[in-house]
Amino acid sequence: MSMTASTSLKAARTSYHQHGLISLWGRLRYREPGAYDDWLYERDMTIITAALMRLSERQLNRLGLSRKTLAIDVEDLALRAEREAEISREVLELVSDNTSEPHAIAAE
């Protein structure tokens, strides 16, 4: 074992004992901002897809999904949920905005 590898190993052990394994893993893997959030998103999509893969084709069809396009369908569901959450936030902001003039709806 080289001197650099030995020093690196000692530093890793010291970090593990001081901060725990998760902290060490996070510092090594997710150095860029947002990388951890991206990893969590990918992990969650994989877990959701794996859970849905346990269903039969008939059960997936009842949900409007297909085993052939399941990964794409899960991504589509996540994007749709994001859009709906954004619309809900915008609607709540409009409703709770007391400082602006009331919004009039014209009916013909």
PASE-546840 format. One record per residue: x, y, z of N, C-alpha, C, CB in turn; residue number from 1. Coordinates in Angstrom, 3 decimals, padded with zeros to 6 digits. Last residue first. Glycine has a CB too. Example, Ala and Ser with C-alpha at 12.3 -4.5 7.8 and 13.67 -1.06 7.14 Angstrom:
2
site nX->012.850; nY->-002.250; nZ->007.080; caX->013.670; caY->-001.060; caZ->007.140; cX->012.900; cY->000.030; cZ->007.870; cbX->014.084; cbY->-000.598; cbZ->005.725; n->2
site nX->013.190; nY->-005.690; nZ->007.800; caX->012.300; caY->-004.500; caZ->007.800; cX->013.200; cY->-003.300; cZ->007.800; cbX->011.308; cbY->-004.473; cbZ->009.046; n->1
//
This chain:
108
site nX->-070.301; nY->036.130; nZ->-020.826; caX->-071.066; caY->036.591; caZ->-021.989; cX->-072.430; cY->035.988; cZ->-022.024; cbX->-070.345; cbY->036.272; cbZ->-023.267; n->108
site nX->-068.613; nY->037.385; nZ->-018.079; caX->-069.432; caY->036.314; caZ->-018.652; cX->-070.216; cY->036.887; cZ->-019.808; cbX->-070.386; cbY->035.687; cbZ->-017.590; n->107
site nX->-065.517; nY->038.041; nZ->-016.647; caX->-066.569; caY->038.514; caZ->-017.564; cX->-067.310; cY->037.315; cZ->-018.131; cbX->-065.968; cbY->039.381; cbZ->-018.718; n->106
site nX->-064.469; nY->038.330; nZ->-013.457; caX->-064.624; caY->037.364; caZ->-014.533; cX->-065.797; cY->037.821; cZ->-015.377; cbX->-064.840; cbY->035.909; cbZ->-013.985; n->105
site nX->-062.093; nY->040.268; nZ->-011.743; caX->-063.443; caY->040.147; caZ->-012.287; cX->-063.428; cY->039.125; cZ->-013.414; cbX->-063.974; cbY->041.522; cbZ->-012.791; n->104
site nX->-060.362; nY->040.250; nZ->-008.792; caX->-060.319; caY->039.821; caZ->-010.181; cX->-061.752; cY->039.609; cZ->-010.665; cbX->-059.470; cbY->038.521; cbZ->-010.345; n->103
site nX->-059.884; nY->043.071; nZ->-006.713; caX->-060.555; caY->041.799; caZ->-006.989; cX->-060.516; cY->041.494; cZ->-008.485; cbX->-062.015; cbY->041.832; cbZ->-006.486; n->102
site nX->-056.553; nY->044.374; nZ->-006.447; caX->-057.977; caY->044.561; caZ->-006.709; cX->-058.618; cY->043.196; cZ->-007.002; cbX->-058.198; cbY->045.549; cbZ->-007.902; n->101
site nX->-054.286; nY->043.212; nZ->-003.846; caX->-054.648; caY->043.600; caZ->-005.217; cX->-056.159; cY->043.784; cZ->-005.342; cbX->-054.155; cbY->042.541; cbZ->-006.232; n->100
site nX->-054.075; nY->042.345; nZ->-001.237; caX->-053.684; caY->043.711; caZ->-001.562; cX->-054.099; cY->044.134; cZ->-002.952; cbX->-052.211; cbY->043.863; cbZ->-001.421; n->99
site nX->-054.602; nY->039.682; nZ->-000.821; caX->-055.612; caY->040.645; caZ->-000.379; cX->-055.299; cY->042.066; cZ->-000.810; cbX->-055.747; cbY->040.597; cbZ->001.115; n->98
site nX->-054.102; nY->036.700; nZ->-002.054; caX->-053.581; caY->038.039; caZ->-002.312; cX->-054.667; cY->039.070; cZ->-001.997; cbX->-053.099; cbY->038.175; cbZ->-003.788; n->97
site nX->-055.170; nY->034.187; nZ->-001.917; caX->-054.755; caY->034.806; caZ->-000.660; cX->-054.197; cY->036.212; cZ->-000.838; cbX->-053.728; cbY->033.946; cbZ->000.011; n->96
site nX->-055.669; nY->033.616; nZ->-004.590; caX->-056.780; caY->033.670; caZ->-003.644; cX->-056.380; cY->034.405; cZ->-002.372; cbX->-057.263; cbY->032.259; cbZ->-003.306; n->95
site nX->-053.106; nY->033.613; nZ->-005.702; caX->-054.128; caY->034.528; caZ->-006.208; cX->-055.257; cY->034.708; cZ->-005.202; cbX->-054.689; cbY->034.018; cbZ->-007.535; n->94
site nX->-051.895; nY->031.568; nZ->-004.218; caX->-051.347; caY->032.924; caZ->-004.155; cX->-052.371; cY->033.947; cZ->-004.634; cbX->-050.065; cbY->033.025; cbZ->-004.996; n->93
site nX->-053.454; nY->029.392; nZ->-005.018; caX->-053.480; caY->029.816; caZ->-003.621; cX->-052.911; cY->031.221; cZ->-003.455; cbX->-052.700; cbY->028.832; cbZ->-002.756; n->92
site nX->-052.676; nY->029.284; nZ->-007.708; caX->-054.077; caY->029.557; caZ->-007.369; cX->-054.176; cY->030.046; cZ->-005.926; cbX->-054.952; cbY->028.289; cbZ->-007.574; n->91
site nX->-049.974; nY->028.622; nZ->-007.423; caX->-050.356; caY->029.873; caZ->-008.071; cX->-051.793; cY->030.262; cZ->-007.734; cbX->-050.188; cbY->029.756; cbZ->-009.583; n->90
site nX->-050.172; nY->026.094; nZ->-006.194; caX->-049.497; caY->027.198; caZ->-005.498; cX->-049.909; cY->028.545; cZ->-006.089; cbX->-047.964; cbY->027.030; cbZ->-005.577; n->89
site nX->-051.482; nY->024.683; nZ->-008.262; caX->-052.136; caY->024.850; caZ->-006.957; cX->-051.511; cY->025.996; cZ->-006.169; cbX->-052.050; cbY->023.549; cbZ->-006.144; n->88
site nX->-049.484; nY->024.737; nZ->-010.204; caX->-050.759; caY->025.411; caZ->-010.466; cX->-051.489; cY->025.657; cZ->-009.151; cbX->-051.644; cbY->024.572; cbZ->-011.430; n->87
site nX->-047.573; nY->023.146; nZ->-008.885; caX->-047.262; caY->024.540; caZ->-009.249; cX->-048.548; cY->025.335; cZ->-009.496; cbX->-046.358; cbY->024.585; cbZ->-010.509; n->86
site nX->-048.922; nY->020.729; nZ->-008.734; caX->-048.522; caY->021.404; caZ->-007.496; cX->-048.216; cY->022.871; cZ->-007.767; cbX->-047.296; cbY->020.710; cbZ->-006.866; n->85
site nX->-049.139; nY->020.134; nZ->-011.442; caX->-050.351; caY->020.353; caZ->-010.664; cX->-050.039; cY->021.061; cZ->-009.348; cbX->-051.055; cbY->019.025; cbZ->-010.393; n->84
site nX->-046.410; nY->019.783; nZ->-012.084; caX->-047.203; caY->020.845; caZ->-012.731; cX->-048.456; cY->021.163; cZ->-011.924; cbX->-047.595; cbY->020.431; cbZ->-014.165; n->83
site nX->-045.799; nY->017.541; nZ->-010.468; caX->-045.097; caY->018.820; caZ->-010.285; cX->-045.891; cY->019.981; cZ->-010.868; cbX->-043.710; cbY->018.765; cbZ->-010.933; n->82
site nX->-047.490; nY->015.628; nZ->-011.612; caX->-047.686; caY->016.009; caZ->-010.206; cX->-046.994; cY->017.335; cZ->-009.904; cbX->-047.153; cbY->014.907; cbZ->-009.266; n->81
site nX->-046.298; nY->015.458; nZ->-014.147; caX->-047.686; caY->015.905; caZ->-014.023; cX->-047.981; cY->016.364; cZ->-012.592; cbX->-048.654; cbY->014.775; cbZ->-014.432; n->80
site nX->-043.812; nY->014.398; nZ->-013.465; caX->-043.897; caY->015.733; caZ->-014.082; cX->-045.304; cY->016.309; cZ->-013.958; cbX->-043.488; cbY->015.667; cbZ->-015.564; n->79
site nX->-044.643; nY->011.901; nZ->-012.464; caX->-043.915; caY->012.833; caZ->-011.593; cX->-043.984; cY->014.254; cZ->-012.158; cbX->-042.436; cbY->012.390; cbZ->-011.432; n->78
site nX->-045.810; nY->010.767; nZ->-014.748; caX->-046.623; caY->010.991; caZ->-013.545; cX->-045.954; cY->012.003; cZ->-012.611; cbX->-046.860; cbY->009.659; cbZ->-012.799; n->77
site nX->-043.529; nY->010.608; nZ->-016.387; caX->-044.663; caY->011.451; caZ->-016.783; cX->-045.558; cY->011.761; cZ->-015.592; cbX->-045.480; cbY->010.770; cbZ->-017.888; n->76
site nX->-042.034; nY->008.722; nZ->-014.970; caX->-041.498; caY->010.078; caZ->-015.153; cX->-042.619; cY->011.048; cZ->-015.517; cbX->-040.404; cbY->010.090; cbZ->-016.248; n->75
site nX->-043.797; nY->006.564; nZ->-015.307; caX->-043.509; caY->007.061; caZ->-013.957; cX->-042.944; cY->008.477; cZ->-014.034; cbX->-042.515; cbY->006.119; cbZ->-013.221; n->74
site nX->-043.694; nY->006.215; nZ->-018.105; caX->-044.956; caY->006.564; caZ->-017.460; cX->-044.740; cY->007.129; cZ->-016.057; cbX->-045.864; cbY->005.342; cbZ->-017.393; n->73
site nX->-041.052; nY->005.427; nZ->-018.451; caX->-041.497; caY->006.693; caZ->-019.042; cX->-042.788; cY->007.157; cZ->-018.382; cbX->-041.700; cbY->006.545; cbZ->-020.567; n->72
site nX->-041.165; nY->002.974; nZ->-017.113; caX->-040.225; caY->004.010; caZ->-016.672; cX->-040.635; cY->005.379; cZ->-017.200; cbX->-038.799; cbY->003.674; cbZ->-017.132; n->71
site nX->-043.162; nY->001.576; nZ->-018.641; caX->-043.358; caY->001.918; caZ->-017.232; cX->-042.427; cY->003.028; cZ->-016.748; cbX->-043.157; cbY->000.694; cbZ->-016.382; n->70
site nX->-043.662; nY->000.552; nZ->-021.131; caX->-043.313; caY->001.982; caZ->-021.026; cX->-043.367; cY->002.473; cZ->-019.581; cbX->-044.260; cbY->002.825; cbZ->-021.892; n->69
site nX->-044.263; nY->-002.133; nZ->-020.724; caX->-043.300; caY->-001.765; caZ->-021.766; cX->-042.806; cY->-000.324; cZ->-021.609; cbX->-043.930; cbY->-001.946; cbZ->-023.147; n->68
site nX->-046.295; nY->-002.215; nZ->-018.854; caX->-044.971; caY->-002.662; caZ->-018.441; cX->-043.904; cY->-002.223; cZ->-019.444; cbX->-044.952; cbY->-004.184; cbZ->-018.281; n->67
site nX->-048.377; nY->000.661; nZ->-018.694; caX->-047.977; caY->-000.557; caZ->-019.383; cX->-046.567; cY->-000.926; cZ->-018.951; cbX->-048.057; cbY->-000.383; cbZ->-020.923; n->66
site nX->-051.249; nY->002.260; nZ->-017.181; caX->-049.814; caY->002.077; caZ->-017.399; cX->-049.578; cY->000.785; cZ->-018.167; cbX->-049.044; cbY->002.059; cbZ->-016.054; n->65
site nX->-053.727; nY->002.674; nZ->-016.130; caX->-053.381; caY->003.401; caZ->-017.337; cX->-051.904; cY->003.304; cZ->-017.669; cbX->-053.774; cbY->004.840; cbZ->-017.198; n->64
site nX->-054.425; nY->001.078; nZ->-014.088; caX->-053.867; caY->002.382; caZ->-013.711; cX->-053.519; cY->003.235; cZ->-014.921; cbX->-052.632; cbY->002.192; cbZ->-012.854; n->63
site nX->-055.137; nY->-001.179; nZ->-015.475; caX->-056.182; caY->-000.477; caZ->-014.722; cX->-055.737; cY->000.910; cZ->-014.284; cbX->-056.587; cbY->-001.289; cbZ->-013.506; n->62
site nX->-052.619; nY->-001.975; nZ->-016.364; caX->-053.568; caY->-001.416; caZ->-017.327; cX->-054.709; cY->-000.677; cZ->-016.636; cbX->-054.131; cbY->-002.521; cbZ->-018.211; n->61
site nX->-051.578; nY->-003.050; nZ->-014.014; caX->-050.977; caY->-001.838; caZ->-014.574; cX->-051.925; cY->-001.163; cZ->-015.564; cbX->-049.644; cbY->-002.170; cbZ->-015.262; n->60
site nX->-053.194; nY->-005.309; nZ->-013.817; caX->-053.258; caY->-004.275; caZ->-012.784; cX->-052.661; cY->-002.962; cZ->-013.278; cbX->-052.528; cbY->-004.738; cbZ->-011.522; n->59
site nX->-052.357; nY->-006.676; nZ->-016.137; caX->-053.761; caY->-006.290; caZ->-015.976; cX->-053.903; cY->-005.174; cZ->-014.944; cbX->-054.610; cbY->-007.504; cbZ->-015.561; n->58
site nX->-049.686; nY->-007.160; nZ->-015.556; caX->-050.015; caY->-006.272; caZ->-016.684; cX->-051.465; cY->-005.787; cZ->-016.583; cbX->-049.788; cbY->-007.003; cbZ->-018.037; n->57
site nX->-049.183; nY->-007.019; nZ->-011.963; caX->-049.395; caY->-007.723; caZ->-013.233; cX->-049.748; cY->-006.708; cZ->-014.320; cbX->-050.523; cbY->-008.799; cbZ->-013.096; n->56
site nX->-046.565; nY->-005.411; nZ->-010.061; caX->-047.965; caY->-005.589; caZ->-010.451; cX->-048.051; cY->-006.364; cZ->-011.757; cbX->-048.673; cbY->-004.225; cbZ->-010.591; n->55
site nX->-043.906; nY->-004.965; nZ->-009.831; caX->-044.441; caY->-006.138; caZ->-009.140; cX->-045.895; cY->-006.406; cZ->-009.506; cbX->-044.316; cbY->-005.960; cbZ->-007.637; n->54
site nX->-043.451; nY->-002.547; nZ->-010.977; caX->-043.100; caY->-003.727; caZ->-011.769; cX->-043.632; cY->-005.004; cZ->-011.117; cbX->-041.575; cbY->-003.819; cbZ->-011.943; n->53
site nX->-043.964; nY->-000.750; nZ->-008.952; caX->-045.007; caY->-000.959; caZ->-009.959; cX->-044.726; cY->-002.190; cZ->-010.828; cbX->-045.134; cbY->000.282; cbZ->-010.844; n->52
site nX->-041.508; nY->-000.896; nZ->-007.622; caX->-042.741; caY->-001.284; caZ->-006.921; cX->-043.865; cY->-001.569; cZ->-007.920; cbX->-043.174; cbY->-000.173; cbZ->-005.934; n->51
site nX->-039.805; nY->000.104; nZ->-009.580; caX->-039.643; caY->-001.279; caZ->-009.117; cX->-040.897; cY->-001.770; cZ->-008.404; cbX->-038.430; cbY->-001.395; cbZ->-008.182; n->50
site nX->-040.730; nY->002.754; nZ->-009.724; caX->-040.832; caY->001.885; caZ->-010.899; cX->-040.726; cY->000.416; cZ->-010.486; cbX->-039.732; cbY->002.233; cbZ->-011.929; n->49
site nX->-040.024; nY->003.611; nZ->-007.149; caX->-041.442; caY->003.624; caZ->-007.569; cX->-041.644; cY->002.689; cZ->-008.750; cbX->-041.900; cbY->005.064; cbZ->-007.942; n->48
site nX->-037.239; nY->003.355; nZ->-007.294; caX->-037.990; caY->002.588; caZ->-006.300; cX->-039.464; cY->002.514; cZ->-006.675; cbX->-037.830; cbY->003.211; cbZ->-004.907; n->47
site nX->-036.646; nY->005.188; nZ->-009.342; caX->-036.285; caY->003.777; caZ->-009.487; cX->-037.086; cY->002.914; cZ->-008.527; cbX->-034.784; cbY->003.578; cbZ->-009.246; n->46
site nX->-037.510; nY->007.569; nZ->-008.214; caX->-038.141; caY->007.099; caZ->-009.447; cX->-037.849; cY->005.613; cZ->-009.667; cbX->-037.650; cbY->007.925; cbZ->-010.654; n->45
site nX->-035.719; nY->007.716; nZ->-006.014; caX->-037.160; caY->007.599; caZ->-005.788; cX->-037.877; cY->007.077; cZ->-007.031; cbX->-037.745; cbY->008.953; cbZ->-005.376; n->44
site nX->-033.265; nY->008.009; nZ->-007.377; caX->-033.490; caY->006.860; caZ->-006.500; cX->-034.982; cY->006.641; cZ->-006.271; cbX->-032.770; cbY->007.058; cbZ->-005.155; n->43
site nX->-033.653; nY->010.471; nZ->-008.673; caX->-033.421; caY->009.260; caZ->-009.454; cX->-033.701; cY->008.008; cZ->-008.624; cbX->-031.984; cbY->009.234; cbZ->-009.980; n->42
site nX->-033.931; nY->012.121; nZ->-006.378; caX->-035.000; caY->012.037; caZ->-007.373; cX->-034.857; cY->010.749; cZ->-008.189; cbX->-034.976; cbY->013.277; cbZ->-008.305; n->41
site nX->-031.426; nY->011.791; nZ->-005.132; caX->-032.651; caY->011.386; caZ->-004.439; cX->-033.808; cY->011.204; cZ->-005.418; cbX->-033.026; cbY->012.419; cbZ->-003.373; n->40
site nX->-029.774; nY->012.913; nZ->-007.107; caX->-029.630; caY->011.508; caZ->-006.760; cX->-030.884; cY->010.996; cZ->-006.059; cbX->-028.401; cbY->011.299; cbZ->-005.873; n->39
site nX->-030.659; nY->015.562; nZ->-007.030; caX->-030.796; caY->014.793; caZ->-008.264; cX->-030.714; cY->013.295; cZ->-007.984; cbX->-029.715; cbY->015.203; cbZ->-009.271; n->38
site nX->-029.883; nY->016.210; nZ->-004.419; caX->-031.298; caY->016.231; caZ->-004.776; cX->-031.557; cY->015.439; cZ->-006.055; cbX->-031.782; cbY->017.673; cbZ->-004.944; n->37
site nX->-027.092; nY->015.991; nZ->-004.744; caX->-027.785; caY->015.103; caZ->-003.812; cX->-029.279; cY->015.058; cZ->-004.122; cbX->-027.555; cbY->015.560; cbZ->-002.359; n->36
site nX->-026.554; nY->018.041; nZ->-006.554; caX->-026.279; caY->016.660; caZ->-006.950; cX->-027.018; cY->015.680; cZ->-006.042; cbX->-024.767; cbY->016.381; cbZ->-006.914; n->35
site nX->-026.875; nY->020.604; nZ->-005.582; caX->-028.002; caY->019.993; caZ->-006.272; cX->-027.776; cY->018.539; cZ->-006.658; cbX->-028.317; cbY->020.777; cbZ->-007.491; n->34
site nX->-023.476; nY->021.432; nZ->-005.931; caX->-024.803; caY->021.790; caZ->-005.401; cX->-025.906; cY->021.142; cZ->-006.243; cbX->-024.985; cbY->023.335; cbZ->-005.375; n->33
site nX->-021.091; nY->018.731; nZ->-005.806; caX->-021.727; caY->019.812; caZ->-006.551; cX->-023.090; cY->020.132; cZ->-005.932; cbX->-021.880; cbY->019.433; cbZ->-008.048; n->32
site nX->-020.486; nY->016.573; nZ->-004.243; caX->-019.724; caY->017.794; caZ->-004.043; cX->-020.360; cY->018.981; cZ->-004.747; cbX->-018.308; cbY->017.608; cbZ->-004.529; n->31
site nX->-021.395; nY->013.857; nZ->-003.397; caX->-022.217; caY->014.997; caZ->-003.788; cX->-021.504; cY->016.311; cZ->-003.508; cbX->-023.556; cbY->014.963; cbZ->-003.059; n->30
site nX->-019.511; nY->011.886; nZ->-002.580; caX->-020.329; caY->011.703; caZ->-003.782; cX->-020.982; cY->012.982; cZ->-004.277; cbX->-021.389; cbY->010.686; cbZ->-003.517; n->29
site nX->-018.155; nY->012.792; nZ->-000.293; caX->-017.420; caY->012.202; caZ->-001.408; cX->-018.238; cY->012.201; cZ->-002.695; cbX->-017.004; cbY->010.783; cbZ->-001.065; n->28
site nX->-020.125; nY->013.766; nZ->001.394; caX->-019.035; caY->014.654; caZ->000.989; cX->-018.290; cY->014.111; cZ->-000.216; cbX->-018.068; cbY->014.862; cbZ->002.140; n->27
site nX->-021.751; nY->011.481; nZ->001.710; caX->-022.279; caY->012.694; caZ->001.093; cX->-021.190; cY->013.628; cZ->000.607; cbX->-023.160; cbY->013.420; cbZ->002.063; n->26
site nX->-019.983; nY->009.746; nZ->003.034; caX->-020.534; caY->009.397; caZ->001.727; cX->-021.040; cY->010.645; cZ->001.004; cbX->-021.672; cbY->008.370; cbZ->001.878; n->25
site nX->-019.592; nY->011.158; nZ->005.423; caX->-018.459; caY->010.856; caZ->004.552; cX->-018.938; cY->010.563; cZ->003.142; cbX->-017.657; cbY->009.669; cbZ->005.097; n->24
site nX->-022.204; nY->011.149; nZ->006.415; caX->-021.535; caY->012.413; caZ->006.130; cX->-020.364; cY->012.204; cZ->005.187; cbX->-021.058; cbY->013.070; cbZ->007.422; n->23
site nX->-022.582; nY->008.389; nZ->006.759; caX->-023.425; caY->009.139; caZ->005.829; cX->-022.773; cY->010.459; cZ->005.455; cbX->-024.810; cbY->009.387; cbZ->006.437; n->22
site nX->-020.748; nY->007.660; nZ->008.775; caX->-020.593; caY->007.164; caZ->007.420; cX->-021.390; cY->007.974; cZ->006.408; cbX->-021.006; cbY->005.723; cbZ->007.354; n->21
site nX->-019.581; nY->010.258; nZ->011.008; caX->-020.448; caY->009.174; caZ->010.602; cX->-020.290; cY->008.841; cZ->009.131; cbX->-021.878; cbY->009.519; cbZ->010.898; n->20
site nX->-017.788; nY->012.094; nZ->011.991; caX->-019.030; caY->012.581; caZ->011.402; cX->-020.002; cY->011.484; cZ->010.985; cbX->-018.715; cbY->013.418; cbZ->010.222; n->19
site nX->-015.612; nY->010.768; nZ->013.232; caX->-016.049; caY->012.090; caZ->013.695; cX->-017.455; cY->012.429; cZ->013.227; cbX->-015.085; cbY->013.156; cbZ->013.215; n->18
site nX->-015.275; nY->008.328; nZ->011.924; caX->-015.456; caY->008.331; caZ->013.381; cX->-015.975; cY->009.669; cZ->013.881; cbX->-014.143; cbY->007.996; cbZ->014.080; n->17
site nX->-014.953; nY->009.224; nZ->009.272; caX->-016.052; caY->008.333; caZ->009.631; cX->-016.325; cY->008.372; cZ->011.127; cbX->-015.745; cbY->006.905; cbZ->009.194; n->16
site nX->-012.619; nY->010.732; nZ->009.445; caX->-013.867; caY->011.396; caZ->009.088; cX->-015.066; cY->010.551; cZ->009.490; cbX->-013.907; cbY->011.689; cbZ->007.589; n->15
site nX->-010.829; nY->008.648; nZ->010.043; caX->-011.009; caY->009.748; caZ->010.994; cX->-012.326; cY->010.464; cZ->010.727; cbX->-009.832; cbY->010.744; cbZ->010.908; n->14
site nX->-011.043; nY->007.128; nZ->007.693; caX->-011.434; caY->006.537; caZ->008.982; cX->-011.700; cY->007.620; cZ->010.026; cbX->-010.339; cbY->005.577; cbZ->009.489; n->13
site nX->-010.045; nY->008.984; nZ->005.833; caX->-011.415; caY->008.481; caZ->005.697; cX->-011.901; cY->007.881; cZ->007.013; cbX->-011.498; cbY->007.431; cbZ->004.572; n->12
site nX->-007.441; nY->009.286; nZ->006.733; caX->-008.332; caY->010.450; caZ->006.707; cX->-009.787; cY->010.008; cZ->006.627; cbX->-007.990; cbY->011.369; cbZ->005.519; n->11
site nX->-006.470; nY->006.671; nZ->006.306; caX->-006.529; caY->007.208; caZ->007.668; cX->-007.480; cY->008.397; cZ->007.745; cbX->-005.128; cbY->007.623; cbZ->008.143; n->10
site nX->-006.626; nY->006.597; nZ->003.503; caX->-007.421; caY->005.667; caZ->004.297; cX->-007.572; cY->006.152; cZ->005.733; cbX->-006.789; cbY->004.282; cbZ->004.278; n->9
site nX->-004.752; nY->008.546; nZ->002.838; caX->-006.144; caY->008.723; caZ->002.438; cX->-007.067; cY->007.830; cZ->003.264; cbX->-006.313; cbY->008.422; cbZ->000.945; n->8
site nX->-002.438; nY->007.333; nZ->003.809; caX->-002.874; caY->008.611; caZ->004.374; cX->-004.340; cY->008.870; cZ->004.067; cbX->-002.015; cbY->009.756; cbZ->003.834; n->7
site nX->-002.373; nY->005.079; nZ->002.113; caX->-002.443; caY->004.895; caZ->003.560; cX->-002.942; cY->006.166; cZ->004.243; cbX->-001.068; cbY->004.496; cbZ->004.117; n->6
site nX->-002.093; nY->006.310; nZ->-000.369; caX->-003.280; caY->005.498; caZ->-000.103; cX->-003.463; cY->005.299; cZ->001.392; cbX->-003.179; cbY->004.139; cbZ->-000.810; n->5
site nX->000.418; nY->007.501; nZ->000.019; caX->-000.754; caY->008.333; caZ->-000.264; cX->-002.038; cY->007.575; cZ->000.038; cbX->-000.747; cbY->008.798; cbZ->-001.729; n->4
site nX->002.104; nY->005.281; nZ->000.368; caX->001.960; caY->006.241; caZ->001.461; cX->000.714; cY->007.108; cZ->001.259; cbX->003.217; cbY->007.126; cbZ->001.566; n->3
site nX->000.640; nY->002.179; nZ->-000.867; caX->001.478; caY->003.372; caZ->-000.954; cX->001.188; cY->004.319; cZ->000.207; cbX->001.254; cbY->004.090; cbZ->-002.295; n->2
site nX->000.861; nY->-001.171; nZ->000.000; caX->000.000; caY->000.000; caZ->000.000; cX->000.905; cY->001.231; cZ->000.000; cbX->-000.979; cbY->000.000; cbZ->001.235; n->1
//
